[in-house]
Amino acid sequence: MTDRPSPLADPHVAFDVSEGRRDIVVLGSTGSIGTQAIDLVLRNPDRFRVTALAASGGRIGLLAEQAHRLGVAAVAVAREEALPELREALKALYGSEPLPELLAGPDAATRLAASPCHTVLNGITGSIGLAPTLAALEAGRTLALANKESLIVGGPLVKALAKPGQIIPVDSEHAALFQALAAGTRADVRKLVVTASGGPFRGRTREQLAHVTREDALAHPTWAMGPVITVNSATLVNKGLEVIEAHLLYDVPFDRIEVVVHPQSYVHSMVEFTDGSTLAQATPPDMGGPIAIGLGWPERVPDAAPAFDWSKASTWEFFPLDTEAFPSVGLARHVGELGGTAPAVFNAANEECVEAFLAGRLPFNGIMDTVTAVVAEHGAPAAGTSLTVPDVLEAETWARARARELAAKATAEARA
């Protein structure tokens, strides 16, 4: 790690700070992050205004209600077949008023990401968020990044476009690191400590995880999230992705990024400095704070999230990570160090395996077994090769197909 400003998130740098109300484009508006961000905006109309919304198209009624209540100029859906239903839902709400501009198709969110605004909140789930991330950066927008996958799969591409301070992380862990890093210079930092709740299966052995169900995996003890992120938290893949993300965001070597299990999810991450002191950022489990940091930095939004009641007794615990039961963090470090398309292969294979698990086609342990096999087949990237968007897309396509093949083979063998 150098002492120069990071090309990405840096708490000492405020990118394009403007006075007055900020115009926000929300991508993934009907998901967990998007709905909470809109709630924050509605509670702070003097600070923020949403100008455009994008969603997959799975919750048309909610999307139409959001558009009408916020008075947005444009609405986008990824699924073109959802456009007629969206138009009718909007007509029912708007009556004789003119409708917002409607966009549809796989590039609709990318088009909105480049539209005039102050900040783009990328709350899309999955690597499909890469193109909108790149579009927002190229257009010069501040990027509030909740879509960690776009940074994972396209790290060098994102870093090449991002100006100092242009990306503000919205993950609770990286928002915590972002704030704690403000206490010193980069030369003062000894290591980053990323906390993990341990998910619903903390304390279980690999053997005990063999027969856990979809319902078991979705019963997260401290966070309410979408199904894909919740399963990633159960396998700790989410934590592995956050280790890669921390390396990319803050230019910290992998051997100086530690993961520790903290079941209460009160401490969201920590920074250990060279003088022996450790700064922890703590709030009750709630995404309001990280979202407010992403939308409002360098200013704080009052009452964005609940605070602790220090008059009540509480216990905060920390445990080492069980790398045998949860090998995902170690594999993530490995692909992060390999670089190139290896992180994209890891992420794409995992997305396919999580989908198979949720559909009942793959056992829980089969997720990481399959991802590990796909990563091993892919191997190390050729030395000296630079990453391109076509490289990422090609690697993802191969990884998804291979993951489906291996998952189907494993299921067939288990039933034989």
Summary of the structure (lengths in Angstrom):
residues: 416
radius of gyration: 20.9
end to end distance: 51.6
largest distance: 65.6
contacts: 1457
relative contact order: 0.12
helix: 48%
strand: 14%
